[in-house]
């Protein structure tokens, strides 16, 4: 049983590193929203806000040379990035990454179908409420990230999601006042359940 089971809102402040993936909130096969309230120092911001996974699969939400970036490493086959064009000015900012998942989620497994996993979705990066990047992900990671990596806030204690961008620990040099992760898991409609049950019964009959 994971410590995150059944919860949909997670709130953090400051640096928190080394949470095992098994105890961390999962953003796979679901819609989710990261909202970070930060304070940028006069010299400019740099560093990790939140990351899970690493070099071979995972995501990172960070500031690189003053610009916010959200990167998804898709099992080292592709790295999809959302990036702001403008350098963050000193002072308080709100950075947000919102992802809307197109699939039915992991609950389809209860009906013997993996069809709800690994589907597409659309990510939106916002700075102070303004949309700065919108991209569609055609495929997502279906179920798990590598177990020897961690869920880290304010630094990266594992491997980088993109070695070209930074080296660990890539500690955030500003102040992370608050980080909120809201997970919006897909809910099956009665029509979805009927279709899944029909598929399950059809597969059972053919065996």
FENFENPE-V94887 format. One record per residue. N is the residue number from 1. RES is the residue in three letters. SS is DSSP state (helix for helix, strand for strand, loop for the rest). PSI is psi in radians with two decimals (NA if undefined). OMEGA is omega in radians with two decimals (none if undefined). Layout:
BEGIN
n->N res->RES ss->SS psi->PSI omega->OMEGA
n->N res->RES ss->SS psi->PSI omega->OMEGA
END
This chain:
BEGIN
n->1 res->UNK ss->loop psi->2.20 omega->3.11
n->2 res->UNK ss->loop psi->2.59 omega->3.11
n->3 res->UNK ss->loop psi->-0.34 omega->-3.11
n->4 res->UNK ss->loop psi->-0.03 omega->-3.04
n->5 res->UNK ss->loop psi->2.34 omega->3.06
n->6 res->UNK ss->loop psi->-0.20 omega->-3.13
n->7 res->UNK ss->loop psi->2.64 omega->-3.14
n->8 res->UNK ss->loop psi->-0.23 omega->3.12
n->9 res->UNK ss->strand psi->2.24 omega->-3.12
n->10 res->UNK ss->strand psi->2.29 omega->-3.10
n->11 res->UNK ss->strand psi->2.34 omega->-3.10
n->12 res->UNK ss->strand psi->2.80 omega->2.98
n->13 res->UNK ss->loop psi->2.58 omega->-3.13
n->14 res->UNK ss->loop psi->-2.81 omega->-3.09
n->15 res->UNK ss->loop psi->2.31 omega->3.08
n->16 res->UNK ss->strand psi->1.90 omega->-3.03
n->17 res->UNK ss->strand psi->2.81 omega->3.01
n->18 res->UNK ss->strand psi->0.23 omega->3.08
n->19 res->UNK ss->strand psi->2.11 omega->-3.13
n->20 res->UNK ss->strand psi->2.57 omega->-3.13
n->21 res->UNK ss->helix psi->-0.57 omega->-3.13
n->22 res->UNK ss->helix psi->-0.37 omega->3.12
n->23 res->UNK ss->helix psi->0.01 omega->-3.07
n->24 res->UNK ss->loop psi->2.68 omega->3.04
n->25 res->UNK ss->loop psi->2.39 omega->-3.13
n->26 res->UNK ss->loop psi->2.34 omega->3.09
n->27 res->UNK ss->loop psi->0.31 omega->3.14
n->28 res->UNK ss->loop psi->2.46 omega->3.09
n->29 res->UNK ss->loop psi->0.68 omega->3.13
n->30 res->UNK ss->loop psi->2.89 omega->2.96
n->31 res->UNK ss->strand psi->2.62 omega->-3.11
n->32 res->UNK ss->strand psi->2.87 omega->3.14
n->33 res->UNK ss->strand psi->2.17 omega->2.99
n->34 res->UNK ss->strand psi->2.24 omega->3.06
n->35 res->UNK ss->strand psi->2.05 omega->-3.11
n->36 res->UNK ss->strand psi->2.18 omega->3.06
n->37 res->UNK ss->strand psi->1.96 omega->-3.00
n->38 res->UNK ss->strand psi->2.84 omega->3.04
n->39 res->UNK ss->strand psi->2.01 omega->-3.08
n->40 res->UNK ss->strand psi->2.25 omega->3.13
n->41 res->UNK ss->loop psi->2.90 omega->-3.10
n->42 res->UNK ss->loop psi->-0.57 omega->-3.13
n->43 res->UNK ss->loop psi->-0.11 omega->-3.13
n->44 res->UNK ss->loop psi->2.73 omega->-3.06
n->45 res->UNK ss->loop psi->2.61 omega->3.06
n->46 res->UNK ss->loop psi->2.45 omega->3.01
n->47 res->UNK ss->strand psi->3.02 omega->-3.05
n->48 res->UNK ss->strand psi->2.38 omega->3.02
n->49 res->UNK ss->strand psi->-0.95 omega->3.10
n->50 res->UNK ss->strand psi->2.48 omega->3.13
n->51 res->UNK ss->strand psi->2.63 omega->3.01
n->52 res->UNK ss->strand psi->2.38 omega->-3.04
n->53 res->UNK ss->strand psi->-2.76 omega->-3.08
n->54 res->UNK ss->strand psi->-2.32 omega->-2.95
n->55 res->UNK ss->loop psi->-0.52 omega->-3.04
n->56 res->UNK ss->loop psi->-0.13 omega->3.04
n->57 res->UNK ss->strand psi->2.37 omega->3.08
n->58 res->UNK ss->strand psi->-3.06 omega->-3.12
n->59 res->UNK ss->strand psi->2.78 omega->3.04
n->60 res->UNK ss->strand psi->2.37 omega->3.07
n->61 res->UNK ss->strand psi->1.95 omega->-2.98
n->62 res->UNK ss->strand psi->2.99 omega->3.06
n->63 res->UNK ss->strand psi->2.18 omega->-3.10
n->64 res->UNK ss->strand psi->2.01 omega->-3.11
n->65 res->UNK ss->loop psi->0.72 omega->3.05
n->66 res->UNK ss->loop psi->-0.11 omega->-3.09
n->67 res->UNK ss->strand psi->2.33 omega->3.13
n->68 res->UNK ss->strand psi->2.46 omega->-3.14
n->69 res->UNK ss->strand psi->2.42 omega->2.92
n->70 res->UNK ss->strand psi->2.15 omega->-3.11
n->71 res->UNK ss->strand psi->2.29 omega->2.95
n->72 res->UNK ss->strand psi->2.10 omega->3.04
n->73 res->UNK ss->strand psi->1.92 omega->-3.07
n->74 res->UNK ss->strand psi->1.47 omega->-3.13
n->75 res->UNK ss->loop psi->0.70 omega->3.07
n->76 res->UNK ss->loop psi->0.20 omega->3.08
n->77 res->UNK ss->loop psi->-0.53 omega->-3.10
n->78 res->UNK ss->strand psi->2.54 omega->3.01
n->79 res->UNK ss->strand psi->1.96 omega->-3.13
n->80 res->UNK ss->strand psi->2.28 omega->-3.02
n->81 res->UNK ss->strand psi->2.46 omega->2.94
n->82 res->UNK ss->strand psi->2.24 omega->-3.03
n->83 res->UNK ss->strand psi->2.42 omega->3.03
n->84 res->UNK ss->loop psi->2.57 omega->-3.10
n->85 res->UNK ss->loop psi->-0.39 omega->-3.04
n->86 res->UNK ss->loop psi->2.49 omega->3.08
n->87 res->UNK ss->loop psi->2.34 omega->3.14
n->88 res->UNK ss->loop psi->2.28 omega->3.11
n->89 res->UNK ss->loop psi->2.75 omega->3.08
n->90 res->UNK ss->loop psi->2.54 omega->-3.14
n->91 res->UNK ss->strand psi->-2.92 omega->-3.03
n->92 res->UNK ss->strand psi->2.41 omega->3.08
n->93 res->UNK ss->strand psi->2.72 omega->3.02
n->94 res->UNK ss->strand psi->2.08 omega->3.11
n->95 res->UNK ss->strand psi->2.38 omega->-3.05
n->96 res->UNK ss->strand psi->2.36 omega->2.99
n->97 res->UNK ss->strand psi->2.10 omega->-3.10
n->98 res->UNK ss->strand psi->2.24 omega->-3.12
n->99 res->UNK ss->strand psi->2.18 omega->3.11
n->100 res->UNK ss->strand psi->2.02 omega->-3.06
n->101 res->UNK ss->strand psi->2.41 omega->-3.08
n->102 res->UNK ss->loop psi->-0.27 omega->-3.04
n->103 res->UNK ss->loop psi->3.11 omega->-3.12
n->104 res->UNK ss->loop psi->-0.16 omega->3.05
n->105 res->UNK ss->loop psi->-3.11 omega->-3.02
n->106 res->UNK ss->helix psi->-0.25 omega->-3.12
n->107 res->UNK ss->helix psi->-0.28 omega->3.08
n->108 res->UNK ss->helix psi->-0.35 omega->3.12
n->109 res->UNK ss->helix psi->-0.49 omega->3.12
n->110 res->UNK ss->helix psi->-0.31 omega->3.13
n->111 res->UNK ss->helix psi->0.33 omega->3.09
n->112 res->UNK ss->loop psi->0.32 omega->-3.09
n->113 res->UNK ss->loop psi->2.24 omega->3.04
n->114 res->UNK ss->loop psi->0.23 omega->-3.00
n->115 res->UNK ss->loop psi->-0.37 omega->-3.11
n->116 res->UNK ss->loop psi->-0.08 omega->-3.05
n->117 res->UNK ss->loop psi->2.65 omega->3.00
n->118 res->UNK ss->loop psi->0.29 omega->-3.09
n->119 res->UNK ss->loop psi->3.13 omega->-3.07
n->120 res->UNK ss->loop psi->3.05 omega->3.08
n->121 res->UNK ss->strand psi->3.01 omega->-3.12
n->122 res->UNK ss->strand psi->2.24 omega->3.12
n->123 res->UNK ss->strand psi->2.47 omega->-3.14
n->124 res->UNK ss->strand psi->2.17 omega->3.07
n->125 res->UNK ss->strand psi->2.27 omega->-3.14
n->126 res->UNK ss->strand psi->2.55 omega->3.01
n->127 res->UNK ss->strand psi->2.06 omega->-3.12
n->128 res->UNK ss->loop psi->0.73 omega->3.09
n->129 res->UNK ss->loop psi->-0.14 omega->-3.12
n->130 res->UNK ss->strand psi->2.26 omega->3.11
n->131 res->UNK ss->strand psi->2.19 omega->3.14
n->132 res->UNK ss->strand psi->-0.28 omega->3.11
n->133 res->UNK ss->strand psi->2.32 omega->3.07
n->134 res->UNK ss->strand psi->2.23 omega->3.13
n->135 res->UNK ss->strand psi->2.59 omega->3.04
n->136 res->UNK ss->strand psi->2.35 omega->2.96
n->137 res->UNK ss->strand psi->2.07 omega->-3.08
n->138 res->UNK ss->loop psi->-0.53 omega->3.10
n->139 res->UNK ss->loop psi->2.62 omega->3.09
n->140 res->UNK ss->loop psi->2.86 omega->3.10
n->141 res->UNK ss->loop psi->2.26 omega->-2.98
n->142 res->UNK ss->loop psi->-0.87 omega->-2.93
n->143 res->UNK ss->loop psi->-0.86 omega->-3.01
n->144 res->UNK ss->loop psi->2.71 omega->2.98
n->145 res->UNK ss->loop psi->2.89 omega->-3.06
n->146 res->UNK ss->loop psi->2.33 omega->-2.98
n->147 res->UNK ss->loop psi->-0.29 omega->-3.13
n->148 res->UNK ss->loop psi->0.13 omega->3.05
n->149 res->UNK ss->loop psi->2.98 omega->-3.08
n->150 res->UNK ss->strand psi->2.97 omega->2.93
n->151 res->UNK ss->strand psi->2.03 omega->-3.02
n->152 res->UNK ss->strand psi->2.47 omega->3.06
n->153 res->UNK ss->strand psi->2.23 omega->3.10
n->154 res->UNK ss->loop psi->-0.11 omega->3.11
n->155 res->UNK ss->loop psi->3.07 omega->3.10
n->156 res->UNK ss->loop psi->1.97 omega->-3.08
n->157 res->UNK ss->loop psi->0.00 omega->3.13
n->158 res->UNK ss->loop psi->-2.29 omega->3.05
n->159 res->UNK ss->loop psi->2.70 omega->-3.12
n->160 res->UNK ss->loop psi->2.58 omega->3.00
n->161 res->UNK ss->loop psi->-0.35 omega->3.04
n->162 res->UNK ss->loop psi->1.86 omega->-3.12
n->163 res->UNK ss->loop psi->-0.40 omega->-3.12
n->164 res->UNK ss->loop psi->-0.37 omega->-3.08
n->165 res->UNK ss->loop psi->-0.69 omega->-3.02
n->166 res->UNK ss->loop psi->2.91 omega->3.01
n->167 res->UNK ss->loop psi->2.53 omega->3.10
n->168 res->UNK ss->loop psi->2.63 omega->0.17
n->169 res->UNK ss->loop psi->-0.10 omega->3.05
n->170 res->UNK ss->loop psi->0.88 omega->-3.08
n->171 res->UNK ss->loop psi->2.37 omega->-3.14
n->172 res->UNK ss->loop psi->2.21 omega->-3.04
n->173 res->UNK ss->loop psi->-0.06 omega->3.06
n->174 res->UNK ss->loop psi->-2.74 omega->3.09
n->175 res->UNK ss->strand psi->2.24 omega->3.08
n->176 res->UNK ss->strand psi->1.70 omega->-3.08
n->177 res->UNK ss->strand psi->-0.71 omega->-3.09
n->178 res->UNK ss->strand psi->2.38 omega->3.02
n->179 res->UNK ss->strand psi->2.17 omega->3.13
n->180 res->UNK ss->strand psi->2.20 omega->3.03
n->181 res->UNK ss->strand psi->2.12 omega->3.09
n->182 res->UNK ss->strand psi->2.16 omega->-3.12
n->183 res->UNK ss->strand psi->2.26 omega->-3.12
n->184 res->UNK ss->strand psi->1.50 omega->-3.05
n->185 res->UNK ss->loop psi->2.45 omega->3.13
n->186 res->UNK ss->loop psi->2.55 omega->3.09
n->187 res->UNK ss->loop psi->2.29 omega->-3.12
n->188 res->UNK ss->loop psi->2.30 omega->3.05
n->189 res->UNK ss->loop psi->2.85 omega->3.06
n->190 res->UNK ss->helix psi->-0.62 omega->3.13
n->191 res->UNK ss->helix psi->-0.70 omega->3.09
n->192 res->UNK ss->helix psi->-0.77 omega->-3.11
n->193 res->UNK ss->helix psi->-0.73 omega->3.12
n->194 res->UNK ss->helix psi->-0.75 omega->3.14
n->195 res->UNK ss->helix psi->-0.75 omega->-3.13
n->196 res->UNK ss->helix psi->-0.70 omega->3.11
n->197 res->UNK ss->helix psi->-0.67 omega->3.10
n->198 res->UNK ss->helix psi->-0.72 omega->3.09
n->199 res->UNK ss->helix psi->-0.73 omega->-3.13
n->200 res->UNK ss->helix psi->-0.79 omega->3.13
n->201 res->UNK ss->helix psi->-0.62 omega->3.10
n->202 res->UNK ss->helix psi->-0.71 omega->3.11
n->203 res->UNK ss->helix psi->-0.65 omega->-3.13
n->204 res->UNK ss->helix psi->-0.65 omega->-3.11
n->205 res->UNK ss->helix psi->-0.51 omega->-3.09
n->206 res->UNK ss->helix psi->-0.18 omega->-3.12
n->207 res->UNK ss->loop psi->NA omega->none
END
